[in-house]
Amino acid sequence: MLSGCRIALIEDDEIMGASLYQRLGLEGAEVIWLKQMRRALGALRTPRAPIDLVVCDIRLSDGTGEELFTTLCRTHTPPPFLFITGQGSIDQAVRLLQAGASDYIAKPFDMREFLEKLVALAPARPMRGEALLGVSAAALRIETRMHEAAARDDPVLILAARGTGKRLLAERIHARSARADGPFVVLDIEGHPDIATALRATLARAEEGTAFLNGVEHLPGAEQDALIAALVAAKTRVIAAAGLGLAAAARSGAFRGDLHARLSGFDIAIPPLKDRPEDAVWLLSRMFDSLNARRAAPLRPLSALVLEAVRAHDWPQNGRELRGRLVKALAAVQGDTLYPADLFPEWALAPDDSLPSLSEARDAAERAHILRALERTGGQVSEAAKLLQVSRTTLWEKMQKLGL
């Protein structure tokens, strides 16, 4: 529900700030973490992009949240403010509400309640349908570019590796464009036995719709000539897709420079899944929910261990690999729970000499144990620390060391 929101987090406590920053990021928000009142005031007065919400601790190292809010209100209309307060500052929080702040929450608070308050304050956004490629900042930027492309009629060039959703993006551009009533015709160029005939047929069938040409870097020279002639004369809109090396091919002469220039009037680059771990988690969760619902005996929800394993994997084949691993895991799973080894069975086949050191094994065991505690407490660090019988600071330091 916070996907796409730009949230300014004003918090000088490193542990609290890092915890909120991480959780809001997982909810799909773009978070700007500011640790001083002075810097926060400047960032809110002249933001690089509009701020949708502000989460602000009342007590800061160089002032108070109240000073920040009242100073900002003298010259600006502030975004919705949610103040974080200790029990001793509730009167101050009430005073802020009377001055125009939106809400407050007292420490220690339940994360679920905190998120519910933010969702209630989030500005209404035009419904754009389900997220296209994920919830990361990169995925949201691609979605914005997709809407910009749909509003135009120029050729579009999608640059991405295999399995990252190029066709899905092209379909979405077409469906939201003025050509949506026309046909959407796909041509996969690589390995096609008669690409010259296929290219002419695709452009003819697309008519006043959209032709999606996947793998244009594999077009032979003569067909490159034919395509540039078609782009000049045809009524069809072309959305082309290629690997990330197309610009280098154009510079070397392996691909026509003028064709590259014409196709790349509007570029959209999709980063690989290894650079978007939160999108890998989102995609797996979405696929799991869909496939799990069809099972005669559905499995339990995905555990934190599985999500961490997915986040840590490189996904060299991107979304195709993720779906393939999940389908195989669901077919072979024993019991009612999916474990990391179900998704990554090769772990069990690793040679004996690849065993981790005792120190690495101890870290892995601690990591798994902490994840179980966090899963049981719904991500509440304080409650997990009580379960593990350590201080909150000790637990946070362990989490930082173990990359959690």
N, C-alpha and C positions, 0 to 999 in steps of 0.2 A: 504493500500500500504506500510505501515511501519511495518507490522506484522513481528515479528521475528528480527527486527533490534535492535542492541545494541547501544544505543545513550548515549554519555557522555554529560550531561547538566552542564555547568560551569556558575553559576549565584549566586551572593551573596545577591541579593534582595529577601527576603523571599516571598513577594507577587507574584512577577513575576516568581520566581523559582517554587513555589508551583503550580501556574496556568499552566505553561508549563509542569511540571512533570505529573500533572494529565491528561492533554490533550494528551500528547504523549503516556501515558499508555493506554488511551482509544483507541488510534489508533493501539494498539497492539505491541508497541515498549517496549523493556526492557531498562529502563532508570536508569543511574547511576548519581545521582545529587551530584555535588561537588561544594563547596562554597568558596574555596580558591585556588589561583593560585598554591601555593606550593603543596597542596594535589593533585590538578588536574595533575600537571606535573608528579608526581610519579605514579598516576593511569594510565596515558597515556603511560608512558615509560614501565611499567610492568603490563599490564592489566591481570586480571584473565582469561578473554576470549577476543577474538578480538573485538575491537570497530569499528563499521561500520561508525558512523557519530559523529561529535562533534558540539554542539551548545554552543557558547561561547560569553558572554558579553565582550565588550572591556574594560569596567571599572570594576575592581575588588577591593576588600578591601585591598589586600596585593600586588597589582601589576596591570598589564594590560593584556588583551588578546593577545596583540601584543608581549609582553615579553614571554608569555607562548608559542606562536606559533613559534617564532624565536628560542627560547631555544630548543624546541622539535625538530625542523628541523635540528639542528646541528648534532644530533646523530641518528635520526629516520626518516622514511618516514611517515608523519602524515596521519591519516584518513582525509576524506573531512571535512573541517571546514566551518560552517556557523556562521558568526559573527553578533551579535546584537549590534547596535550602536545608540547613540543619534545623533541628527542633527549636533551637534558640532564636531562629530568625523568621519564624512564621509570621510574627506581627509585621515585619518588614515586607514579607511576601504579600501579605494582604494589602499593605499600603501600595505596593506596586500594581496590584490588580486594580485598585481604585484609580491609579494614575494611567491605566490603559494597557498594562501587560495582559497577556492572554490567560496564563495559568501558572501554577507552581506545583512542585512535587517535593515532598520531604524525604530526606535520607533517614534510614536506608530504605530504598524503594524496590518494588518488584519490577523487573524488566518488562513484564507483560503490561503492567499499568502504565509505565513510562512510554512504551510504544503506542499504546492506545491513545494516550493524550496527544502525542505527536500526530498520529493519523487524524484525529479530530481537528487539529489545527492546520493540517496541510491544505494548501489552496486547491480548489477544484480545478481539475485539468480536463481538457477535451479527451474523450475516450478514443483511444487509438487501437483498441483491441489488445490481444495478448502480446507480450514481449516477443520480439522477433528472434533475436540471437542470444539474449541473456539480460542480466541485470547490472553488469559492470558499467563503469563510466564509458569504456570504449564501445560497448554494445549500444548504449543509449545515444552516443554520438553517431553511430552508424544509422540508428533509427531516425535521427534528425535529418541526416543526409538523405535517407530514403524518402522522406516526405518532401524534401527540397527537390529531389530528382523527379518525383511524381508530379510536382507542380510545373515542371518544364517539359519540353519536347525534344531536347537535344539527345544525341547518343550518350550512353552511359558506359563507363568501363569499370568493371568490378575486378579488383586485384586481390587474390587470395589463394591459399593452398587448397589442396583437395579436402573435401569433407567439412568445409567451414560454412556451408549454407549459401553458396553463390546463386544457385537456382531459386532457392526460397526467397532470397532478397530480390531477384529479378521479377519473380511472380508478384511479390508484394508491390513493387514499383508500378508494374503494369496495372494491377487491380485498383490502385489508387489514382491512376492517371486518367486524362480525358479519353484515352484509347481503351478503357476497360471493357467497352462493349465489343471491341474487335478481338480477333484471335491472338493467342499467345503461342507462338510456334518455337519449338526448341530444336537446335541442331548441335549435337556433340561432335566436334570436329576431329579430335584425335582418333586415329585408326579407322576413319570412315573410308570405305572402299572406293567411293566415287564422290569425292567432296565437291567437285565442280558442279555436277548435276544437282547434288543435295543443296548446295548453297543457293542456286537459282530457284529451286523448288521452294525452299524455306522462305525466301524473300517474296516470292509470288503468293504463297499461301497466307503469309502474315498480312498482306494487303495494307489496310490502314490500322492494323493492330501493332503488335510488337514481335520482333524476331530476337530470340535469345541465342547468341552464338557462343557456345561454351568451348574454351580452349583455342582462342583465335591465334595464339602464338604458334599453333601447329598448321596454320594455313600455308600451303605452298605459294610460291611467288605469283603464279598466274592467277590464283584465286584471290590473292591480296589485291591484284589489279582489278579483278572483277568486283570485289567488295567495295573498293573506293569509288568505282564508277556507279555502283548501286546506291551508295550513300548520297551521291550527288543528285541522282535522278529519282530514286524511289520515294514513295509516300510512307513507307514502313519505318517505324522507329526501331533502331538497333540498340540492344543492350548486349555488350560483349563482356566476356569473362576470360581472365588469363591468370597465369601464375605471376609471382612477384617479380620475375625477371624480364618482363616485357620491355621495360624502358631500356634495359641494357641491350636487349636484342635489337631494338630500334637504333641505338647508338652505334652498334657494330655493323649494321646493315643487313642483319639476318631478317629483320622485319621492316617493312616500308616506314620511313619516318613520317611521311605525310599522312599515312593511314593511322599510325599511332596518334598523331596530333589530332586527327579528326575524331577518332574514337574516344580520346581522353579529355574531351571538353568538360566532362563532369566525372571525376574519379571517386570511387568509394573503395577503400582498402579495408579488408577484414583481417585483423590480427589472428594468428593461430591460437588454438585453445590453450596451449601451454602458457601463453601470456595473459590468459583470462581465467585463472583458476576458479573464481567465483561463478563464472558462466558454465564451467564444467560441472560444478556442483548443482547449479540450477538445472542444467540440461539433464543430468542423471536423475535428479529428483522428479522432474517432469515426466521423463520416460518411465521411471519406476512406478509412479502413481498410475499412469495409464495402463501399463502392462500388468501390474499387480492386481488392478481392479478386475481383470478378466480371469484370474485364477480361481479355481474351485475353492481353494483354501488360501486366502491372501496372507502374505507374509507380514511380519511386524514392520513398523516404519523403519526407515534407514537409520542406522546408528551413527554416532559421531565418528567412530572408527572408520567406517566406510567413507564418510564424507571427507575425512582427513586424507585417506588414501587416494581418493579421486583428486583432491586438491593438489596433492604432491606429485601425481603422475604427469609425464610430459605430453602424452597424447599425440604421438607423431602422426597418426592418421586422423586426428581431430574427431569430429562428431561421429564419423562412420565407425571408428574404432570403439568409441564409447558405447554406441548402440549395440555393436556386435558383442562386446564383452558382457553387457547387461543381459542380452537375450540368452547367451550361453550360460551365464550364471544362474538365471532364473530357471533354465531347463534342468540344471544339474544340482541345484541347491538341496541340501538335506535339512529337514526341520523347518522351523518357522522364522528363521533369521538369516539375512544375507550378511556374510562376513567379507572382509577385504580379500581373503584367499579365494573366495568364490569368483570375484572379479579378476583376480590376478593369480591364476593357478600356477603360473610359471615360478612363483616364489617358492613353491614346495619342491621344484625340480632344480633349484640352484645347487651347484656342486658344493661339496663339503668345505672346500677351501675358501668359499665365499662367505662363510659364517662370520658374523660381526664379532668384534672384540667384546670382552666382558663389560667394558665401560659402555660400548654402544648398545649392548643388550640391556644393561641396566637403565640407560636413558630411554630405550624403547618401552621397557616395562613401566617406567614412571610415566611416560607420555600416555600410554594406554590407560593406566590407572587414573590419571588426572582427567582424561577424556570421559571415562565412565562416570566419575564424580560430577563433572560439568553437565553431562547428559542427564544425570539423575536430578540435578538442581535447576535444569532449564537454563544453563549458562550463567547462573549466579555465582560469581567468584567467592563472595563472602560465605555463602552456604556450602559451597564445595570445600572451602578451607576448613569449616567446622567438621564436615564429614571425614576429611583426611587428617584432622587433628593437628593442623599447622596454622600459623598466622596467615592472614590475608596477604601480607607483604611477602612472606616466604613463598606462598603459592604463586603469587604473581611473578616473582623472580624466577621460579622454576619454569613457569609458562613461557617467559621471555627466552630463557636459555634453550628450551626445547622447541621453540618456533611455533608455539600455540598462540 
